[in-house]
């Protein structure tokens, strides 16, 4: 499990560790890891040109010490000081002793020094920074042409929230220390971080203190349901799907496709698109409805392609099994009724749907994804999967970490892909996974399936559904 911690937690762990170490030892650990990562990226250190953009404080110190290490290996290192009177004295002394050049960022040759570099170290602002870059730093970045490596976090992004207010560094890679920060995992800041490298500096972090977490292959593999010799279709889980309409029969087909490929023993379909569903998936158990008379299920999925037909919603929300609400169902479901449910509920909005539920503009949801998914989970007393460039899953439990999905591709932004995800997650709910785990595993497999299906080219929702078994096998290997 990859975890991310907020600034307060990181600072507290750093203080505790520094109290046990010789003075400056923790910064040297960070600088050594940073220099090693830079050397790997450069390939050949001797003769390479490195520019250090150094602000005040420890972040600039990390960058300067790393620059000194690279200089001792034969790199030509130039430090541009954004705050010369507040630059880290020890880092400056080390760089000068190693033969590095130090310039005030206001110096006439500063822009050309940045432009000539093979690698640029962003040590402008650390994890405690707030707001965008100051004008001089932003202007210097317009001259950068080399590989940009952010020190701990791209300068100008918010470490705790993933929000970006104003200009920020767009890094090719970020070397972070001790633990990931939420801003490295959550968009829009995630898009500024590039490839991530974690350097272990020995922090003792509280086991339950993470703000965000991200499932890795081993975590997903451990959660995937697996039938036993005693399993039958009912023990494996039966998922009910209420979806589709005369106008949108394809939504029903895609939701059923996701459910069938998600490990369910059987899928019961209720709705007007039965003919289309059976034509594509004859193994589906269809019913004229209402849902309460369709037969026993272990979970319900409702919403994709319903239009304005809310006739089945009351039955589904009144059931005592987990319910996933998507698409039109999100608009039709009454918030108080959802909150009153005793069985688990999962909502799967995209940013536009989340904005409508919260009564805000879509741009606000996209700019404040972490805050938005938490707000929705609290408002509906439900697990919320907020789809997007980084899919987030939050529960209403106070202080619980938000799950961040690491898989996916921009090609997933295609009609019907969300319907497939809903069916897949509903199937995992029927198999007995918790709401949080079902949503998280579904998002992971869905994104991985899209990668397999796309291979760098356009992909359809049907392609994604058909690639779910391949993603499943990939995770289990």
Long-range contacts (C-beta under 8 A, 24 or more apart in sequence): 1-213, 1-214, 1-215, 1-216, 1-219, 2-180, 2-185, 2-213, 2-214, 2-216, 2-406, 3-179, 3-180, 3-205, 3-210, 3-212, 3-213, 3-214, 3-401, 4-179, 4-180, 4-181, 4-182, 4-184, 4-185, 4-210, 4-211, 4-212, 4-213, 4-214, 4-401, 4-404, 5-179, 5-180, 5-181, 5-182, 5-205, 5-209, 5-210, 5-211, 6-159, 6-160, 6-181, 6-182, 6-211, 7-127, 7-128, 7-159, 7-160, 7-181, 9-205, 9-206, 9-209, 9-211, 10-127, 10-178, 10-179, 10-181, 10-203, 11-128, 13-178, 13-203, 13-204, 13-205, 14-178, 14-203, 16-204, 17-201, 17-202, 17-203, 17-204, 24-90, 26-201, 26-202, 27-58, 27-61, 27-62, 27-65, 27-90, 28-65, 29-199, 29-201, 29-202, 30-62, 30-65, 30-152, 30-177, 30-199, 30-201, 31-61, 31-62, 31-65, 31-66, 31-68, 31-69, 32-66, 32-69, 33-175, 33-177, 33-199, 33-200, 33-201, 34-62, 34-63, 34-66, 34-121, 34-149, 34-151, 34-175, 34-199, 35-65, 35-66, 35-69, 35-70, 37-149, 37-173, 37-175, 37-197, 37-199, 38-66, 38-70, 38-119, 38-121, 38-149, 38-175, 39-70, 39-73, 41-119, 41-147, 41-149, 41-173, 42-75, 42-118, 42-119, 42-147, 45-70, 45-73, 45-74, 45-75, 46-73, 46-74, 46-75, 47-74, 47-75, 47-76, 48-74, 48-75, 48-76, 48-118, 48-119, 49-75, 49-76, 49-78, 49-116, 49-117, 49-118, 49-119, 49-146, 50-75, 50-76, 50-77, 50-78, 50-117, 50-118, 50-119, 50-120, 50-121, 51-77, 51-78, 51-79, 51-80, 51-113, 51-114, 51-116, 51-117, 51-119, 51-120, 51-121, 51-144, 51-146, 52-77, 52-78, 52-79, 52-80, 52-95, 52-100, 52-120, 52-121, 52-123, 53-80, 53-82, 53-105, 53-114, 53-120, 53-121, 53-122, 53-123, 53-124, 53-137, 53-140, 53-141, 53-155, 54-79, 54-80, 54-81, 54-82, 54-87, 54-88, 54-91, 54-123, 54-124, 55-82, 55-83, 55-123, 55-124, 55-125, 55-126, 55-137, 55-155, 56-82, 56-83, 56-86, 56-87, 56-88, 57-86, 57-88, 57-126, 57-128, 58-88, 58-126, 59-123, 59-124, 59-125, 59-126, 59-127, 59-151, 59-152, 59-155, 60-87, 60-88, 60-91, 60-123, 60-124, 61-88, 61-90, 61-91, 61-123, 62-91, 62-123, 62-151, 62-152, 62-177, 63-91, 63-121, 63-122, 63-123, 63-151, 64-88, 64-91, 64-92, 64-94, 64-95, 64-123, 65-90, 65-91, 65-94, 65-95, 66-121, 66-151, 67-91, 67-95, 67-98, 67-100, 67-121, 68-94, 68-95, 68-97, 68-98, 68-100, 69-98, 71-95, 71-98, 71-99, 71-100, 72-98, 72-99, 76-101, 77-101, 78-102, 78-103, 78-113, 78-117, 79-103, 80-104, 80-105, 80-107, 80-110, 80-113, 80-114, 80-140, 81-105, 82-124, 82-134, 82-136, 82-137, 105-136, 105-137, 105-140, 106-136, 110-140, 111-140, 111-143, 112-143, 114-140, 114-141, 114-143, 114-144, 114-145, 115-143, 115-144, 115-145, 116-145, 116-146, 117-144, 117-145, 117-146, 118-146, 118-147, 119-146, 119-147, 119-148, 119-149, 120-144, 120-146, 120-147, 120-148, 120-149, 121-149, 121-151, 122-148, 122-149, 122-150, 122-151, 122-154, 122-155, 122-169, 122-171, 123-151, 123-155, 124-155, 124-156, 124-169, 125-155, 125-156, 126-151, 126-152, 126-153, 127-152, 127-153, 127-159, 127-181, 128-159, 129-155, 129-156, 129-159, 130-158, 130-165, 131-156, 131-165, 131-166, 132-156, 132-164, 132-165, 132-166, 132-167, 132-168, 133-166, 133-167, 133-168, 133-169, 137-167, 138-167, 141-167, 141-169, 147-172, 147-173, 148-172, 148-173, 148-194, 149-173, 149-174, 149-175, 150-174, 150-175, 150-192, 150-193, 150-194, 151-175, 152-176, 152-177, 152-181, 153-181, 153-183, 153-184, 153-193, 154-189, 154-192, 154-193, 156-192, 157-183, 157-189, 157-192, 157-193, 158-183, 158-189, 159-183, 160-211, 161-186, 161-189, 161-368, 161-370, 161-371, 162-186, 162-187, 162-188, 162-189, 162-190, 162-369, 162-370, 163-188, 163-189, 163-367, 163-368, 163-370, 164-188, 164-189, 164-192, 164-367, 168-192, 170-194, 173-197, 175-199, 177-201, 178-202, 178-203, 178-205, 179-203, 179-205, 180-212, 182-211, 182-212, 182-370, 182-402, 185-212, 185-214, 185-390, 185-404, 185-406, 186-212, 186-369, 186-370, 186-390, 186-392, 186-402, 186-404, 187-366, 187-369, 187-388, 187-389, 187-390, 188-366, 188-367, 188-369, 188-389, 190-389, 190-390, 191-389, 210-401, 211-401, 211-402, 212-370, 212-401, 212-402, 212-403, 212-404, 213-401, 213-402, 213-403, 213-404, 214-403, 214-404, 214-405, 214-406, 215-403, 215-405, 215-406, 215-440, 215-441, 215-444, 216-406, 217-474, 217-475, 220-440, 220-441, 220-444, 220-445, 220-475, 221-475, 221-476, 223-433, 223-437, 223-440, 223-441, 224-263, 224-441, 224-472, 224-475, 224-476, 225-263, 225-428, 225-431, 225-432, 225-433, 231-265, 232-265, 233-265, 233-266, 234-265, 234-266, 234-296, 235-265, 236-263, 236-264, 236-265, 236-266, 236-431, 237-263, 237-264, 237-265, 237-298, 237-299, 237-427, 237-429, 237-430, 237-431, 237-432, 238-264, 238-265, 238-266, 238-267, 238-268, 238-295, 238-296, 238-297, 238-298, 238-430, 239-264, 239-266, 239-267, 239-268, 239-297, 239-298, 239-299, 239-300, 239-301, 239-423, 239-426, 239-427, 239-429, 239-430, 240-267, 240-268, 240-269, 240-270, 240-291, 240-294, 240-297, 240-299, 240-300, 240-301, 240-316, 241-267, 241-268, 241-269, 241-270, 241-271, 241-300, 241-301, 241-302, 241-423, 241-426, 242-270, 242-271, 242-289, 242-291, 242-300, 242-301, 242-302, 242-303, 242-306, 242-312, 242-313, 242-316, 243-269, 243-271, 243-273, 243-301, 243-302, 243-303, 243-304, 243-305, 243-306, 243-419, 243-422, 244-271, 244-272, 244-273, 244-276, 244-277, 244-304, 244-305, 244-306, 245-271, 245-272, 245-273, 245-305, 245-306, 245-307, 245-309, 246-272, 247-305, 247-307, 248-273, 248-304, 248-305, 248-306, 248-307, 249-273, 249-276, 249-277, 249-305, 250-276, 250-305, 250-416, 251-304, 251-305, 251-306, 251-327, 251-416, 251-419, 252-276, 252-277, 252-304, 252-305, 253-277, 253-280, 253-281, 254-304, 254-416, 254-419, 254-420, 254-423, 254-461, 254-462, 254-465, 255-301, 255-304, 255-305, 255-419, 255-420, 255-422, 255-423, 255-426, 256-280, 256-281, 256-284, 256-423, 257-281, 257-420, 257-423, 257-462, 257-465, 257-466, 258-419, 258-420, 258-421, 258-422, 258-423, 258-424, 258-425, 258-426, 258-427, 258-446, 258-465, 258-468, 259-301, 259-423, 259-424, 259-426, 259-427, 260-284, 260-423, 260-427, 261-424, 261-427, 261-465, 261-466, 261-468, 261-469, 262-423, 262-424, 262-425, 262-426, 262-427, 262-428, 262-431, 262-442, 262-445, 262-468, 263-427, 263-428, 263-431, 263-472, 264-426, 264-427, 264-430, 264-431, 267-423, 267-427, 268-294, 268-295, 268-297, 270-294, 270-312, 271-306, 271-312, 273-305, 290-315, 291-315, 291-316, 291-319, 292-318, 292-319, 297-321, 297-430, 298-322, 298-429, 298-430, 298-431, 298-432, 299-323, 299-324, 299-426, 299-427, 299-429, 299-430, 300-324, 300-426, 301-326, 301-422, 301-423, 301-425, 301-426, 302-326, 302-329, 303-327, 303-328, 303-329, 303-330, 303-332, 303-422, 304-328, 304-329, 304-418, 304-419, 304-422, 305-419, 306-332, 308-332, 317-341, 319-343, 322-346, 322-429, 322-430, 322-435, 322-438, 324-348, 324-422, 324-425, 324-426, 324-429, 326-418, 326-419, 326-421, 326-422, 327-353, 327-418, 327-419, 327-422, 330-356, 330-357, 331-356, 335-379, 335-380, 338-380, 338-381, 338-382, 339-380, 339-381, 339-382, 341-381, 341-382, 344-382, 344-383, 344-429, 344-434, 344-435, 345-380, 345-381, 345-382, 345-383, 345-435, 346-382, 346-383, 346-384, 346-385, 346-425, 346-429, 346-435, 346-438, 346-439, 347-376, 347-380, 347-382, 347-383, 347-384, 347-385, 348-384, 348-385, 348-387, 348-418, 348-421, 348-422, 348-425, 348-439, 349-376, 349-384, 349-385, 349-386, 349-387, 350-386, 350-387, 350-388, 350-418, 351-386, 351-387, 351-388, 354-384, 354-386, 370-402, 373-402, 374-402, 382-435, 383-435, 383-436, 383-439, 385-421, 385-425, 385-439, 385-442, 385-443, 387-418, 387-421, 391-443, 391-447, 393-436, 393-439, 393-440, 393-443, 395-435, 395-436, 403-436, 403-439, 403-440, 405-440, 405-443, 405-444, 405-447, 406-444, 406-447, 407-443, 407-444, 407-445, 407-446, 407-447, 407-448, 407-450, 407-451, 408-443, 408-446, 408-447, 408-450, 408-451, 409-447, 409-450, 409-451, 409-454, 409-459, 411-450, 411-454, 411-457, 411-458, 411-459, 412-446, 412-447, 412-450, 412-459, 412-464, 414-458, 414-459, 414-460, 414-461, 415-461, 416-460, 416-461, 416-462, 417-446, 417-450, 417-461, 417-464, 419-461, 420-446, 420-461, 420-464, 420-465, 420-468, 421-446, 424-468, 444-475, 445-471, 445-472, 445-475, 446-471, 448-474, 448-475
